C-alpha cells in the first residue's frame, strides 16, 4: 500500500510528537511506502518559511528526499472539481481547495491519506484515510 501524509501529520513529526513519531517508525518497519503530495509540500513549505526555522527546514528536506513528489495534473484537477461539487450537493462543503486537491491526489494515485483532520475528508466515500492521532 501507498500512504500520503497530510500537512498536520508532517507538522507533528517536525514538532517531535512522540506518538506520531512512534506511528511513523512502526510504518517504516512494516515497509509502508510513502509519497509526498505537492499540495502538502506547499503547505508545509509556507509554514516553515514563516517560522524561519533552519532546523525544521533541514528535517523537512530530508523527509522530502525520501519520498517521491506527486504533482497535480489535469486528472487531479478534474477529480478535485468533482469532489467540490459532491460536497456542496450533500451540504457539507470542504473548508478549502487544498483539502480537495489532497483528496483528489490520493484518489487518483490510489493511496491512503494519514491525517488528523478526518472531518475534512470523511464525506468522500471512496477516499481511504487513517488517523494516527
ChimeraX commands (.cxc) that place a marker at each C-alpha (Angstrom):
marker #1 position 0.00,0.00,0.00 radius 0.5
marker #1 position 0.97,3.59,-0.59 radius 0.5
marker #1 position 0.47,6.26,2.06 radius 0.5
marker #1 position 0.48,10.06,1.91 radius 0.5
marker #1 position 0.99,12.23,4.97 radius 0.5
marker #1 position -1.31,15.18,5.43 radius 0.5
marker #1 position 0.13,18.55,6.41 radius 0.5
marker #1 position -0.88,18.16,10.05 radius 0.5
marker #1 position 0.92,14.82,10.37 radius 0.5
marker #1 position 4.14,16.26,8.93 radius 0.5
marker #1 position 3.79,19.16,11.35 radius 0.5
marker #1 position 3.51,16.72,14.26 radius 0.5
marker #1 position 6.59,14.85,13.02 radius 0.5
marker #1 position 8.61,18.05,12.76 radius 0.5
marker #1 position 7.46,19.09,16.24 radius 0.5
marker #1 position 8.67,15.71,17.55 radius 0.5
marker #1 position 5.25,14.46,18.68 radius 0.5
marker #1 position 6.19,11.17,20.38 radius 0.5
marker #1 position 3.06,9.25,19.40 radius 0.5
marker #1 position 3.20,10.30,15.75 radius 0.5
marker #1 position 6.92,9.51,15.61 radius 0.5
marker #1 position 6.15,6.06,17.05 radius 0.5
marker #1 position 3.48,5.51,14.40 radius 0.5
marker #1 position 5.90,6.56,11.66 radius 0.5
marker #1 position 8.63,4.27,12.99 radius 0.5
marker #1 position 6.17,1.38,13.03 radius 0.5
marker #1 position 5.05,2.16,9.48 radius 0.5
marker #1 position 8.64,2.24,8.22 radius 0.5
marker #1 position 9.39,-1.08,9.93 radius 0.5
marker #1 position 6.32,-2.53,8.21 radius 0.5
marker #1 position 7.71,-1.22,4.92 radius 0.5
marker #1 position 4.89,1.20,4.17 radius 0.5
marker #1 position 5.57,3.18,1.01 radius 0.5
marker #1 position 5.14,6.95,1.38 radius 0.5
marker #1 position 4.64,9.69,-1.19 radius 0.5
marker #1 position 4.74,13.47,-0.78 radius 0.5
marker #1 position 1.75,15.29,-2.24 radius 0.5
marker #1 position 2.66,18.57,-3.93 radius 0.5
marker #1 position -0.09,20.46,-2.09 radius 0.5
marker #1 position 1.20,19.18,1.26 radius 0.5
marker #1 position 4.72,20.15,0.23 radius 0.5
marker #1 position 3.47,23.67,-0.49 radius 0.5
marker #1 position 1.52,23.96,2.79 radius 0.5
marker #1 position 4.46,22.78,4.90 radius 0.5
marker #1 position 6.94,24.92,2.95 radius 0.5
marker #1 position 4.98,28.12,3.52 radius 0.5
marker #1 position 4.63,27.30,7.23 radius 0.5
marker #1 position 8.39,26.72,7.53 radius 0.5
marker #1 position 9.23,29.92,5.63 radius 0.5
marker #1 position 7.06,31.87,8.03 radius 0.5
marker #1 position 8.68,30.22,11.07 radius 0.5
marker #1 position 12.20,30.84,9.72 radius 0.5
marker #1 position 13.48,27.63,11.32 radius 0.5
marker #1 position 16.59,26.28,9.59 radius 0.5
marker #1 position 16.43,23.10,11.71 radius 0.5
marker #1 position 12.83,22.30,10.75 radius 0.5
marker #1 position 13.52,23.14,7.11 radius 0.5
marker #1 position 16.51,20.78,7.09 radius 0.5
marker #1 position 14.43,17.99,8.64 radius 0.5
marker #1 position 11.66,18.57,6.11 radius 0.5
marker #1 position 14.18,18.49,3.25 radius 0.5
marker #1 position 15.44,15.12,4.47 radius 0.5
marker #1 position 11.88,13.82,4.73 radius 0.5
marker #1 position 11.14,15.02,1.19 radius 0.5
marker #1 position 14.27,13.39,-0.20 radius 0.5
marker #1 position 12.95,10.03,0.97 radius 0.5
marker #1 position 9.58,10.29,-0.78 radius 0.5
marker #1 position 8.63,10.82,-4.42 radius 0.5
marker #1 position 6.80,14.10,-5.02 radius 0.5
marker #1 position 3.39,13.57,-6.63 radius 0.5
marker #1 position 2.26,16.60,-8.58 radius 0.5
marker #1 position -1.11,17.83,-9.78 radius 0.5
marker #1 position -2.24,17.14,-13.34 radius 0.5
marker #1 position -5.47,17.53,-15.31 radius 0.5
marker #1 position -6.97,14.31,-13.90 radius 0.5
marker #1 position -6.38,15.56,-10.37 radius 0.5
marker #1 position -7.97,18.93,-11.12 radius 0.5
marker #1 position -10.99,17.18,-12.66 radius 0.5
marker #1 position -11.33,14.90,-9.62 radius 0.5
marker #1 position -10.98,17.85,-7.21 radius 0.5
marker #1 position -13.73,19.69,-9.10 radius 0.5
marker #1 position -16.00,16.63,-8.86 radius 0.5
marker #1 position -15.30,16.36,-5.11 radius 0.5
marker #1 position -16.14,20.06,-4.72 radius 0.5
marker #1 position -19.48,19.60,-6.45 radius 0.5
marker #1 position -20.21,16.42,-4.46 radius 0.5
marker #1 position -19.50,18.10,-1.13 radius 0.5
marker #1 position -21.72,21.09,-1.99 radius 0.5
marker #1 position -24.56,18.86,-3.19 radius 0.5
marker #1 position -24.61,16.92,0.08 radius 0.5
marker #1 position -24.49,20.20,2.02 radius 0.5
marker #1 position -21.04,19.60,3.52 radius 0.5
marker #1 position -18.57,21.81,1.67 radius 0.5
marker #1 position -14.89,21.27,2.45 radius 0.5
marker #1 position -13.02,24.08,4.18 radius 0.5
marker #1 position -10.55,24.76,1.41 radius 0.5
marker #1 position -9.33,23.87,-2.04 radius 0.5
marker #1 position -6.11,22.43,-0.60 radius 0.5
marker #1 position -8.01,19.59,1.06 radius 0.5
marker #1 position -9.97,18.91,-2.14 radius 0.5
marker #1 position -6.73,18.62,-4.10 radius 0.5
marker #1 position -5.17,16.41,-1.39 radius 0.5
marker #1 position -8.18,14.09,-1.56 radius 0.5
marker #1 position -8.07,14.07,-5.37 radius 0.5
marker #1 position -4.33,13.30,-5.41 radius 0.5
marker #1 position -4.90,10.37,-3.04 radius 0.5
marker #1 position -7.79,9.02,-5.10 radius 0.5
marker #1 position -6.01,9.36,-8.46 radius 0.5
marker #1 position -2.84,7.76,-7.03 radius 0.5
marker #1 position -4.72,5.07,-5.09 radius 0.5
marker #1 position -3.11,5.86,-1.76 radius 0.5
marker #1 position -4.26,6.15,1.84 radius 0.5
marker #1 position -4.12,9.56,3.48 radius 0.5
marker #1 position -2.71,9.74,7.01 radius 0.5
marker #1 position -4.43,12.71,8.66 radius 0.5
marker #1 position -5.64,14.10,11.94 radius 0.5
marker #1 position -8.31,16.07,10.11 radius 0.5
marker #1 position -10.96,13.46,9.42 radius 0.5
marker #1 position -13.84,15.92,9.22 radius 0.5
marker #1 position -12.44,17.47,6.02 radius 0.5
marker #1 position -12.23,14.08,4.31 radius 0.5
marker #1 position -14.96,11.85,5.77 radius 0.5
marker #1 position -17.60,12.76,3.15 radius 0.5
marker #1 position -15.58,11.33,0.27 radius 0.5
marker #1 position -16.69,7.71,0.46 radius 0.5
marker #1 position -14.06,6.30,-1.88 radius 0.5
marker #1 position -11.14,8.05,-0.08 radius 0.5
marker #1 position -9.09,5.82,2.21 radius 0.5
marker #1 position -7.67,7.57,5.26 radius 0.5
marker #1 position -6.28,6.79,8.70 radius 0.5
marker #1 position -5.92,8.94,11.79 radius 0.5
marker #1 position -2.64,8.50,13.63 radius 0.5
marker #1 position -3.52,10.90,16.41 radius 0.5
marker link #1:1,2 radius 0.2
marker link #1:2,3 radius 0.2
marker link #1:3,4 radius 0.2
marker link #1:4,5 radius 0.2
marker link #1:5,6 radius 0.2
marker link #1:6,7 radius 0.2
marker link #1:7,8 radius 0.2
marker link #1:8,9 radius 0.2
marker link #1:9,10 radius 0.2
marker link #1:10,11 radius 0.2
marker link #1:11,12 radius 0.2
marker link #1:12,13 radius 0.2
marker link #1:13,14 radius 0.2
marker link #1:14,15 radius 0.2
marker link #1:15,16 radius 0.2
marker link #1:16,17 radius 0.2
marker link #1:17,18 radius 0.2
marker link #1:18,19 radius 0.2
marker link #1:19,20 radius 0.2
marker link #1:20,21 radius 0.2
marker link #1:21,22 radius 0.2
marker link #1:22,23 radius 0.2
marker link #1:23,24 radius 0.2
marker link #1:24,25 radius 0.2
marker link #1:25,26 radius 0.2
marker link #1:26,27 radius 0.2
marker link #1:27,28 radius 0.2
marker link #1:28,29 radius 0.2
marker link #1:29,30 radius 0.2
marker link #1:30,31 radius 0.2
marker link #1:31,32 radius 0.2
marker link #1:32,33 radius 0.2
marker link #1:33,34 radius 0.2
marker link #1:34,35 radius 0.2
marker link #1:35,36 radius 0.2
marker link #1:36,37 radius 0.2
marker link #1:37,38 radius 0.2
marker link #1:38,39 radius 0.2
marker link #1:39,40 radius 0.2
marker link #1:40,41 radius 0.2
marker link #1:41,42 radius 0.2
marker link #1:42,43 radius 0.2
marker link #1:43,44 radius 0.2
marker link #1:44,45 radius 0.2
marker link #1:45,46 radius 0.2
marker link #1:46,47 radius 0.2
marker link #1:47,48 radius 0.2
marker link #1:48,49 radius 0.2
marker link #1:49,50 radius 0.2
marker link #1:50,51 radius 0.2
marker link #1:51,52 radius 0.2
marker link #1:52,53 radius 0.2
marker link #1:53,54 radius 0.2
marker link #1:54,55 radius 0.2
marker link #1:55,56 radius 0.2
marker link #1:56,57 radius 0.2
marker link #1:57,58 radius 0.2
marker link #1:58,59 radius 0.2
marker link #1:59,60 radius 0.2
marker link #1:60,61 radius 0.2
marker link #1:61,62 radius 0.2
marker link #1:62,63 radius 0.2
marker link #1:63,64 radius 0.2
marker link #1:64,65 radius 0.2
marker link #1:65,66 radius 0.2
marker link #1:66,67 radius 0.2
marker link #1:67,68 radius 0.2
marker link #1:68,69 radius 0.2
marker link #1:69,70 radius 0.2
marker link #1:70,71 radius 0.2
marker link #1:71,72 radius 0.2
marker link #1:72,73 radius 0.2
marker link #1:73,74 radius 0.2
marker link #1:74,75 radius 0.2
marker link #1:75,76 radius 0.2
marker link #1:76,77 radius 0.2
marker link #1:77,78 radius 0.2
marker link #1:78,79 radius 0.2
marker link #1:79,80 radius 0.2
marker link #1:80,81 radius 0.2
marker link #1:81,82 radius 0.2
marker link #1:82,83 radius 0.2
marker link #1:83,84 radius 0.2
marker link #1:84,85 radius 0.2
marker link #1:85,86 radius 0.2
marker link #1:86,87 radius 0.2
marker link #1:87,88 radius 0.2
marker link #1:88,89 radius 0.2
marker link #1:89,90 radius 0.2
marker link #1:90,91 radius 0.2
marker link #1:91,92 radius 0.2
marker link #1:92,93 radius 0.2
marker link #1:93,94 radius 0.2
marker link #1:94,95 radius 0.2
marker link #1:95,96 radius 0.2
marker link #1:96,97 radius 0.2
marker link #1:97,98 radius 0.2
marker link #1:98,99 radius 0.2
marker link #1:99,100 radius 0.2
marker link #1:100,101 radius 0.2
marker link #1:101,102 radius 0.2
marker link #1:102,103 radius 0.2
marker link #1:103,104 radius 0.2
marker link #1:104,105 radius 0.2
marker link #1:105,106 radius 0.2
marker link #1:106,107 radius 0.2
marker link #1:107,108 radius 0.2
marker link #1:108,109 radius 0.2
marker link #1:109,110 radius 0.2
marker link #1:110,111 radius 0.2
marker link #1:111,112 radius 0.2
marker link #1:112,113 radius 0.2
marker link #1:113,114 radius 0.2
marker link #1:114,115 radius 0.2
marker link #1:115,116 radius 0.2
marker link #1:116,117 radius 0.2
marker link #1:117,118 radius 0.2
marker link #1:118,119 radius 0.2
marker link #1:119,120 radius 0.2
marker link #1:120,121 radius 0.2
marker link #1:121,122 radius 0.2
marker link #1:122,123 radius 0.2
marker link #1:123,124 radius 0.2
marker link #1:124,125 radius 0.2
marker link #1:125,126 radius 0.2
marker link #1:126,127 radius 0.2
marker link #1:127,128 radius 0.2
marker link #1:128,129 radius 0.2
marker link #1:129,130 radius 0.2
marker link #1:130,131 radius 0.2
marker link #1:131,132 radius 0.2
marker link #1:132,133 radius 0.2
view
